[in-house]
Amino acid sequence: MKRKSSTLLFSLCLLTLLGACGGQGESREERQLLGSIEEAWMLCETDLPAAQARAEELAESVGGASEYVRQKYDMLAIRLRDKNDIVPSTPDSALRVQQFFARRDNAVDKERACYYAGSAYRDLKDYPQAVSYFLMAVDAARQGEDADTLLWQNALSQLGHLYMLMLDYEAELKVALQSMELAKASRTNVAFYQADVATAYQNLNDTLHCLRYLDEAHRTIRREHYHPKYGRTLAYMLSAYARLGRLGTVDTLLQKLALLPEEQRPHNYGLTLALCHEKALRTDSAILCYASCYNKEEDIAGRYEAAAGLQRCYLRQGDFRQAALWGSRLYDTNDSIIAQRAFEQTERARDTYVYFRNKEEEQNLRQKAETIARRNRRLVLYCATTSLALLCTVLGGLAFYSFRRRHYTEELIDKDRKLRSAEKEIQKRSEELMRRRRINQELTQLALMSGTTDNAEEVIEFFQKVAAGQAKLEQDSWRKLMGAVEALHPGFHDAVQERLQGHLREPLIRTMCLMKIGLEPAQVARVMDAKIQTVWNRFKRAEATCGDLLGPA
């Protein structure tokens, strides 16, 4: 009895010490905060004002939370600034977040932090650093089990754009093909990335492959009935087809873009329309479009393109007076572009000076903080070592005292007797448990197959209608589905349970049943009213553990 007491005392003291050194886990409030931050993160893709409002509501609560929660909130704030096209003056805030999550095991957090560090360097025109961090984001996405697929695709797209700016067209094509394959696998925004591949081939002067992927992107957009989100892509395709002489396709795209409300049209719609008129030798229409763009365009580069187009059109008409007039305006616009670039360079130089000055001050503060932290860590380590030494001394004395009070031979005999008795009891209970399990399996199979053996095909047809949006689930639909699957594929549920060793939750078994009857991820998402990314993760887990069970029998 005294030996048991000493063991219990040792365990209690050790747990207390580890609790004091290791700190507390996440509280319920912090888990709720993390959930709200993640909701705001996802809202950034669909409703940016709502995401901004949600972030402002969380600001006060986050102030007293743990370091992990504060860093997650800081990363959300960086994402909101990026979505609002706010150019940072320095990459410091993004780098702090990236360095924090680089020390943790969460691959999704690493991917996101590296992506926005790359975005900061991209906005500051430091393209080599931006490429490095975007590559880190891609590596983190590949290594993690659950990646932020949309951000993964964006990182590859950003790499392609940066490689294009750096005139490395081979590297641009490589990442464009990777991003397209990833988009096809996730079935999201496929046309965007097909157009990126076409752009890469265009930069490599490979007209044949450029047209091939332009046509693929066009077919994809046509299957989605020319969704307004493809406005900018359609404008690029319009310009590319015009340059390549595909005027029939140009007319089709013009008609589709003209149907969009003016606020949903891409910013380069007017210039692209004017270029198409010019290529089709509709010079008068081209002049009208170019003139309208020149008067409305606020961007200097856009006005430059409009003035150049007007000069070309008037030269074609033989109106050299107007051509000379627009040539003069083209010259003035070019001076404005040069002046604007000089101003931007001056501003960037000033921001760089402020950045390095603040960075030096911050480095000094960081060094002081690290010195204090090292001193505190040494103190904590000393206290922990001393406490453990004292605890071991006390417990060693108790153990030695207890050992001297007992007869070793009697303990061995008693333990041997108890062990044999326990083995017999375990064997008996194991046999009883196996018998009950067989009975439960037979009863479960009978319950599942009850009433569904004759109408299994009707149940499967009903779920296919639900996936097509032609029917709605009823209260006992899932029970009927599992019964139908068991009727058509006897032993399926037992095989899945055995494969996963009992770790099977209801959403996963439902997903496996839907996969067994041949539904695709998008259909499963509709039936289960779940996000496509969640369904995709369940598909990956099901195929990784039970792939051979999910095919046709």
C-alpha positions, -999 to +999 in steps of 0.1 A: +000+000+000+028+024+009+045+016-025+013+026-044+011+058-024+047+067-033+041+061-070+009+082-069+028+110-051+056+109-077+030+111-106+012+140-090+043+160-084+056+154-119+023+165-135+023+196-114+058+205-124+052+199-161+020+219-159+039+248-144+067+246-170+045+239-201+017+265-195-020+261-202-037+249-234-061+267-255-092+278-236-127+277-249-127+314-256-095+312-276-109+283-297-139+305-304-117+334-314-097+311-337-129+300-353-141+336-358-107+345-373-110+316-398-145+326-407-133+361-415-104+347-435-128+327-457-151+357-461-123+376-477-129+356-509-167+362-511-176+393-491-147+416-483-167+443-464-182+416-442-147+402-435-135+437-426-164+443-402-158+409-386-121+416-381-129+450-365-153+433-341-125+408-330-098+435-325-106+441-288-110+404-278-077+395-295-057+419-274-058+397-243-054+364-261-024+341-265+005+349-288-008+323-313-042+339-316-027+374-319-004+362-347-034+346-365-053+379-362-022+398-375-021+375-406-058+382-412-051+419-411-023+415-436-047+396-459-074+423-456-048+450-466-037+429-495-073+424-507-079+461-505-047+468-526-030+487-498+008+486-506+029+482-474+058+506-467+079+477-453+076+439-452+082+438-414+047+429-402+045+401-428+080+388-419+071+388-381+041+366-388+061+343-412+089+339-386+064+330-359+046+303-379+079+289-393+086+276-358+052+257-356+040+225-372+008+238-389+015+236-426-015+257-436-003+286-413+032+283-428+017+284-463-004+314-456+023+334-438+049+327-466+024+337-492+017+371-477+054+377-470+059+371-508+030+395-515+047+423-494+080+419-513+061+418-546+043+451-538+077+466-529+091+455-563+117+432-546+110+404-570+138+379-560+126+380-524+090+376-534+098+346-555+116+330-526+087+333-502+061+322-528+082+291-534+082+285-496+044+288-497+042+262-524+065+238-506+045+242-474+013+235-493+028+203-509+041+190-475+009+195-455-020+171-455-047+199-456-035+227-478-052+260-485-057+250-522-069+284-534-038+301-519-016+274-533-030+282-568-025+319-562+011+314-551+018+295-584+000+323-604+021+350-586+053+331-594+043+329-630+037+367-631+070+374-614+089+351-637+073+370-666+084+404-652+119+389-648+118+377-684+122+340-674+095+327-697+105+290-693+100+292-655+067+311-661+054+282-683+065+256-658+045+271-628+016+280-651+012+243-661+015+233-624-012+258-613-035+246-641-031+209-631-038+219-594-069+239-605-082+209-625-077+186-595-096+210-572-120+220-600-118+257-591-111+286-615-097+263-642-101+289-670-079+315-652-050+291-652-055+279-687-053+315-698-021+318-678-006+289-697-017+306-730+001+338-719+033+319-711+033+302-745+026+336-761+057+351-743+077+322-758+063+330-793+046+295-794+015+305-813+002+270-818+001+261-780-011+296-772-042+291-794-047+256-780-049+268-744-069+299-753-095+275-769-094+253-738-101+283-716-128+295-739-145+261-737-143+260-699-158+295-697-185+285-721-194+255-700-199+279-670-221+301-691-196+331-692-197+338-655-190+375-647-158+365-627-141+357-660-144+393-672-106+401-672-098+367-686-123+373-715-107+407-721-072+391-724-086+364-747-103+390-768-070+409-773-050+377-780-075+364-805-075+398-822-037+398-825-038+363-839-065+370-865-093+349-850-120+375-857-149+351-855-141+342-819-135+379-813-171+388-823-184+361-800-165+374-770-174+410-777-211+400-776-206+382-742-187+411-726-212+436-739-239+418-720-221+424-686-231+455-666-206+483-671-193+481-635-185+443-640-166+448-672-127+446-670-109+479-668-092+472-702-125+464-719-126+497-739-090+495-751-094+459-760-126+467-779-108+495-798-079+472-806-104+446-820-121+472-842-086+483-854-075+447-863-108+441-881-102+473-902-132+490-886-112+522-883-140+546-876-153+525-847-118+521-834-113+559-834-145+564-814-135+537-788-099+550-785-111+586-781-136+575-754-109+556-736-085+586-737-111+609-722-123+584-695-090+567-686-074+579-654-044+557-657-015+573-676-005+540-693-041+535-705-041+570-720-008+563-737-022+532-754-053+551-765-032+579-779-010+555-798-041+537-812-056+570-824-023+579-841-022+545-859-059+548-870-055+584-884-024+573-903-043+545-918-070+569-929-044+593-943-054+621-920-019+633-911-030+664-893-049+644-867-021+618-866+004+645-858-019+660-831-022+626-814+015+620-819+021+652-799-003+640-772+014+606-772+047+624-766+032+644-737+017+613-722+051+595-724+067+625-705+040+621-678+047+583-675+085+591-671+077+618-644+053+594-626+080+567-625+106+591-612+082+602-585+075+565-576+112+558-574+117+588-551+089+577-529+104+541-528+138+555-519+123+575-490+104+544-478+135+524-480+154+549-458+126+549-432+125+511-434+161+505-426+162+532-399+132+516-381+146+482-387+179+491-369+159+505-339+137+474-339+168+451-340+183+468-309+150+464-290+148+427-302+184+421-289+175+435-255+143+414-254+163+383-263+188+389-236+160+392-210+143+361-224+175+341-222+180+352-186+145+342-177+149+308-195+180+301-175+162+310-143+133+287-151+156+259-161+175+262-128+143+262-108+130+231-127+163+212-123+164+220-086+128+209-081+133+177-100+165+168-080+147+174-047+117+154-058+139+125-070+157+125-037+125+123-017+109+097-038+142+076-039+142+075-001+105+065+000+111+037-025+142+024-006+122+024+027+093+005+010+116-020-006+132-029+028+098-036+043+087-062+018+098-097+011+107-101-025+098-138-028+063-133-015+057-105-040+068-127-069+045-156-059+015-132-053+021-115-087+024-148-105-009-160-091-027-128-099-013-128-134-025-163-142-059-154-128-060-122-149-050-141-180-078-165-176-103-137-170-091-117-200-093-148-222-128-154-210-139-118-215-123-117-249-142-148-261-174-133-248-167-100-265-160-117-298-192-136-296-212-105-288-194-086-316-204-113-342-240-112-329-240-073-331-226-074-367-252-099-378-280-078-362-266-046-377-264-061-411-300-074-408-311-040-395-294-022-424-308-046-450-343-046-435-367-031-460-340-021-484-330-053-502-358-050-528-356-012-533-318-006-531-316+006-567-345+031-560-326+045-529-295+050-550-316+066-578-331+090-551-297+101-539-286+107-575-316+130-579-306+148-547-271+154-561-287+168-592-309+192-572-341+173-582-350+160-547-344+167-510-332+144-482-358+129-459-355+120-422-345+084-428-327+088-461-292+081-447-304+049-430-319+038-463-287+046-481-265+026-457-290-003-460-290-001-498-252-002-499-251-031-475-277-049-496-258-045-528-223-049-512-227-072-482-200-067-456-190-032-468-196-015-434-178-042-415-148-039-439-147-001-435-149-004-397-121-029-396-099-009-419-103+023-398-101+004-365-133+020-353-122+056-359-152+063-382-174+094-378-208+098-394-198+124-420-170+101-433-192+069-435-218+089-454-192+102-478-179+067-484-215+055-491-220+083-516-186+074-532-196+037-533-227+046-554-205+066-578-211+103-568-184+129-576-170+155-550-192+183-563-223+161-561-214+149-526-209+185-515-244+193-527-260+163-510-242+169-477-245+207-479-208+210-472-179+230-486-161+215-516-127+217-497-141+197-468-155+171-491-123+170-510-104+163-478-128+135-469-123+120-504-085+120-499-088+102-465-113+077-478-092+068-509-060+066-488-075+041-463-103+023-482-096+030-518-099-006-528-133-009-510-149+021-528-147+008-563-173-013-580-177-048-565 
